[in-house]
């Protein structure tokens, strides 16, 4: 309602800020509310600081963010291994990159050593001078660089607890939390990190994983140590600190290959890096064989708790509201990164399908004798394997339309591109199904996606280039309904 009145003065302020390279001082003041996470409530580190900045500052930040991001993207400055805060990238694509790399190594008889790095207060310890030097090296110079200097300096914040506000304190270090520009500035700050190591480096903001593989235990340990030393040098020069207690090492491979890797150890400084048999990375629980046994248990526990909540409130709410609760509380757990972990065994699939059936019975007040297919039809749901196939086809479509990261889309090949002569598959847009030595290879995205894509009706595959993403989603949804 106020837009017609305030848009002109706001535009004047934003343009004046960009023209004079001065960020308004009143827009640099933050109020921080500590939110309890878990553990000892008397330990300050167990609270997450939520920073709230003036809302008007985000209008100017968004304008600058869009221009800076377009510049970085058009000039291919951002490291391709970084998936955080980038369009067409997500935790799903980052996890697919990691799991396909591990499964490919399994197929080749290698064991992968994954170092899951944890940085201490990464966003809060960014050195402003180093960040400005990095911006300058990427072409942000002159008055634009002075604007970023003004944006970062002379900030202050106060802590708000139970409506009581502390005194304001100056901030001379770190990325402004709660800002629009902050995440982009952070990935610029760590952009050179992958170049400091000689192994695969997968990043999602400050979540960084180093992946080294070998069929020889001695070689693997040597390469892990070498790359960890390189990372230590990069951290030192960029004034960041590794959290040793939360940094973990996991060895991943087939059961047969892992038998030779019993005595691997890794030291950072004077501390041993803990070797773990399971680790939650970007919301998905990894295990040494990528069997997803621990992840299914983790999902089942969360889903069961939420179904229990719905059971307790269903009699007090309208039916439509209860269905909305189910979609909001339960189905995100069924769907999150399903294209990564849905290559599990039939037993795991049945375990999760039983939970969906239980949820359906709760919503419909149905007994155990009610047929599953009838409940699915009454709720307008599909079984989980169809939901997961739909998600897999959507990520495949994005890859083929070049709206997914190159690190997963580049491995797809059309059958017609491998033949010198024109064949029927050229118009059908079939994908090449890779050949593998062992079953692990068949669990990769590129194998599963190619097999599923080739089963689509010919009319869909032939015309997919003319479809938008919403159109394809609608078609695939109707296909499985």
N, C-alpha and C positions, 0 to 999 in steps of 0.2 A: 504493500500500500504506500509506503514511503518512497519507493524507488524513483518516481518522477521528480520528487523534490530533492533527494540527496544525491542522485546520480551525477549531476553536474559538479557540485563541490567536491565529491569524491574523485571524479575524473581529474579535476584540477589538482588536487593534492597528490594523486598518484603520478601524474605527468610532471609535476614540480619536483617530486622526489627523484624521479628518473633523470630529469634535466640537471638537477643540482647535485646528484649523487649523495643525497642525504636521506636516511630512513627516519621517519618521525619518531622522536624519543618517547612519546606517550604510547607508542605501539610496541615498545620493547619491554614492557612491564608484565610479568607473569605471576599468576597465583597458582600455587602448587598444593594439591590435595593428596596425601598419602593413602593408598588403598592397600589393605592387608592382603597378602597372597597366601602364605602358609608358614608353618613353623612357629618358633618362639615369638610371641607378640611384643616382647621387650627388645627384640633385635631389629634395629633400624633397617638392615638389609633385607628383611622379609616383607617390606612394603614397596609397592610400586608407585612412584611419584607421577601423578597426572597433572600436567601443566596446562593451564588455560590462558591463552593470549587474547588480546582485544580482537573481536570478530572483524572489525574493519581492516585490520592489518592483513588479514588473509586474502582480501580482494587484491591488494597490491602484490602480495606474495604469489598468488595464482597467476597473475599476468607475467611476472618475471619467470616463474617456474615453467610456464608453457614455452616461452621463448628460449630459455636455457636448455630445456629438454629437447626441443626441436633441433637446436644447434648441435647438441651432443649426438643425437641420433643421426642426423643428416651427414655428419662427418665421421660416423662410426668410431666415436671416441670411447664409449662405454665398453668395458670388457664383456665379451659374449658369455662368459661364465657367471655373470651377475644377473640374478633373476628378480631381485628385490626392487619394488617401486618402479617397475617398467611395464609399459603397455604390452599386451600379448604374452607376458610372463606371469608365472604364479608359482606357488609352492608345488602344485601338481607337476608343472613342467620341470622344475628343478629336481624333484624326486624321480621322475621318469628318466632324467639324464643319469642320475646316480644308479638307479636299479638296472637300467639297460647296460651300463658300463660294467657293473658287477656280474650280471648274467652272461655277458659276452666273455668276460674273463673265465667264468666257470666253464663255459663251452670250450675254451681253449686250455683247460686243465690248470688254470692259475688261481691263486688265492689273492684276494684284494685286502690290503690293509687300509682301513678308513680311520683317519684321525678327525674326530669331531671337535673342532676348536671352539672354545668359549672365551670371549673377551670380557675383561672387567670394565663395566660401565662404559661400553664402547662409545655411545653417542655423547656421554657426558665428559669424556676426556679428550675430545678432538682439539688439537692445538690450532688456534686461529691463524697464526702466522704460516704454519705448514699448509693449512687448507688454502689460504690465499695464494701461496706459491704454486700449489697444484692447479688452482683455477687459472693462474697466469700462464702456466705451461701448456694448458689446453686451449689457450687463445682468448681467455677472458681478461682483457687489458684495459688500460686507460680509465675513462670515467666509469665504465661498467665495473671494473675491479674496485674502484673507490666506493661505489654504491654497496658492494658486498662487504667491504670493510666497515662501512657505516652500519650496515645491517647487523653485523656480528658484535660490534663493540658497544660498551656502555649499557649493557642489559642488566636487569635486576629482577629479583623474584622474592616472594614471601610465601610462607607455608600457612595454609588455612586448615585448622582442625576445630571441628565443632563450632563453626562461625567465628572462631577467634583467629585473628591474623597476626602473624609474627612481624617483626621489623623487616624491612626490605634489605636485601644484601646484593652486592654487585656480583655479576657473573663474568669471568674473564676467560672461560674455557668451555668447550662443549658446543654441540649443535642445539639450537633452541628447540626444546621439546614442545610438542603440540603445534608446531608450525607446518606450513605447506612446503616451504623450501628445505626444511631440515633433512628429511629423508634423502632428497636428491643430492644435497651437499655431502651427506655421509657416503653415498655410493661413489661420489667423485673422490672423496678422501681415500677410500680403500680400493680405488679402481686399479692401481698398479700392483696390488697384492699378488694376484695370480702370476704375474710376470717374474716374481721373486723366487718361484719354485720350479722344479723340473718334473712335475707330476700333474695329474688332472686336479683342478681346483674348482669346486662348485660352491657358489655363494648365493645366499638369500639375505640381503642386507648384511648384518654382522654374523649370521650363522654361516660358518665356513667349514668345508669338509675337504680334506686332502685325500686323494685316492691313489695308492701305489699298488702295483700287482706284479707277481712273479710266481714261478713254479718252484723256486728255491728259497728255503727259509732264510739262509744267510744273506742272500741278495735282497730279499724283501726287508729284512731288518736294517740293512745298511742304507737302503734307499729311503726308508721311513725316517731314520735318524738324520740323513743328509738334508731331506726336505724340511724337517722340523727345525734344524739349525738355520736354514735359510729364512724360514718364517720368523725365527727369533731375531735375526738381524733386521728384518723388515720392521718388526714391532718396535725394536729399539730405536731405529732411525725415525719412526713416525710417532714415537712416544705413546704407544699403546701397550697394554699389559695383558698377558694370557692368564686366565683363571685356571690354574693347574687342577684344582679339585673338581672342576666341572668339565675339563677336557678329557675325552675318553678315546681309547683305541679299540676297534673291533676288527676281527679277522673274519672275512666272508668268503665262502667257497663251498664246494661239494663236501660231503662228509668224508669221502675218501681222501681228497686233497688236504683237508684240514688236519688229518692225522699226523702229517709231517711237521706241522707248525705248532708244536707244543711249547717250545722254549723261547718264544719271541718276547722281548722286553723293550721298553722305550723310556729314555730318560730325557727330561727337559731341565737344564740347569742341574740342580741337585735333587730333583724330584722325579719319582717314577710316574709315568702316565698309566692310569688304571686301564686294564684290559677287561672289557665287559662282554657278556653274552647276549645282552639286549640293550637297545638304546632308542629313546624316542627322539626322532629327528623330524622337525617341521610337522609335528603332530602324528607321525606314523612310527610305530614301534618296529625297529629292525631286529632280526635275529641272524645268526651266522649263515644259515642256509637260505635265507629269504623265503622261509616256509610260511611266514606271517601268522604263526601259531600265537605268539605273544600279542600281536596286534589284534587278532580276533578276540582274544580274551579281554584285552583292554576295551575294545568296542562293545563287546557283550556286556561287560560290567556297567559301562556308561548308559547303554541303551536300556538295560534292565532297570536301572535306577529311575530313568525318565518314564518308563512304562508304569513303574510303581507310583510315581507322582500323578500320572494321568488317571490311574485306577482310583486314587484317593479323592480326586476332584470331579470325576466324570458325572457324578450324580447331582452336583451342585451347579452345573453349567449347561447351556444349550448344546445340542448335539453338534451343530456347526462350529461352535467355539472349541469343543473338544477335538474335533478333526483338525482345526487350525493349530491347536497346541501340539498335536501329534506331528504335523508337518514341520513345525518350528523347532520342536525339542528332539525328535527322534530321527527324522529322515536326513538331516545334515550329517549324522554319524554314519548312516548307511552309504552316503554319497561321497563324503570327503575323500578326494584322491583315490577313488575306486579304481581308476585305470592303472594305478600303481600296484595295488595289492590284490585285485580280484583274480589274479592268476593262481589262486591257491587250490587246495584239494577239494573234492566233493564234500568231505566231512565238514570243512570250514564253511562251505556254502550252506549246507543243511543247518548248521548251528545258527547262522544269521537269519536264514529263512524262517526257522521256527520262531524267532523273536518277532519278525514281521507278522507272522500268522497270529501270534499271541496279541500283538497290538491290534490287529483287525478284530479279533474276538472281543477285546475290551471295548472298542468303539461301537461295535454292533450288538453288544450284549449277547453274543452267540456262544453256544456250547461246543464241546469238543467234536460233536458229530457233524457240525456244519461243514460242508465241502469248502476247501480252500478257494477253488475257482469261483464259487458263488460269492464268497466274501470279497475277493479281489474285484469282481464285477460290480458288486453293490457299492464299493468305495471308490470305484473308478481308478484302481491301482493296478500295477503290473508287478509280477514277481521280481525279486532282486536281480536275478541274472539278466533280465531284460533291461532294467534300469542301468546296470553296469555296462551292458553292450551299447546302450544308447550313449553313455558318456564316452566310451571308447571310440565310437563312430564320430562323435562331435570333435574330439581331439584330432582324429585322423583328417577330418574335413578341414580343420584349421591348418594342419600341416600342409595339406595339398593346395590350399588357397594362400599359402605364405602369410598366415596371420598367427603363426606360432614361432617360437625361437628356432633359429637355424640348427641348434644342437640336437633337436629331435626331428625336425622336418627334413633335414638334408639326407636322411637315410632311407626315405621312401623313394621307390623307383617304379615307374610305370612299365608294364610288360612290353609295350610297343617300342620303348626307347632302347631295349636290348636286342631288337631284331632289325636287320638291315632292310628287310622287305616288309611291306604293309601286311598286317594280319588283322583278323577280326577283333582281336583284343585291343587294337588301337582305338577303335571307336567306343569300345566298352570301358576303357580306362581301368583295366585290371591292374593290380599292383603285384610286383614280384614278391613271392613268398620265399624268404631266405631258407637256405639249407643249413642244418646244424649237426654237430657231432653227437650231442647228448640232449636230453630233455630240457635242460636249463635254457637253451637258446630259444625253444618254442614258447618260453614264458616272457620273452622280451616284447616290448610295445610293438616293434616293427613286424614281428611275426604274427602276433595276435590280431593286430589292426589290419594287416594285409589279408589274412584269412577272412575276417569278418567283413571287410570292405568288399571283397570279391563275391560275397554271398548276397550283397544288395541287389535289388532288381536292376536290370540293365538300363532302364530308363533313368534311374537316379544317377548311376555312375556316368552315363553318357552326357548328362546335362548339368553335372554339379558345378561346372565353372560359371554357369549363368545364375547360380543360386546365391542368395545372401545367407549369412549364418542363421538368422531367425527363420528363414524359409526352410533351410535344411533341418533345423531342430524340429520344426513343426512336422515335416515329412517323416522324420525318423520316429517321432513320438507316435504319430498315427500308425506307423508300420508295426510298432510293438504293442499298441493298445488292443 
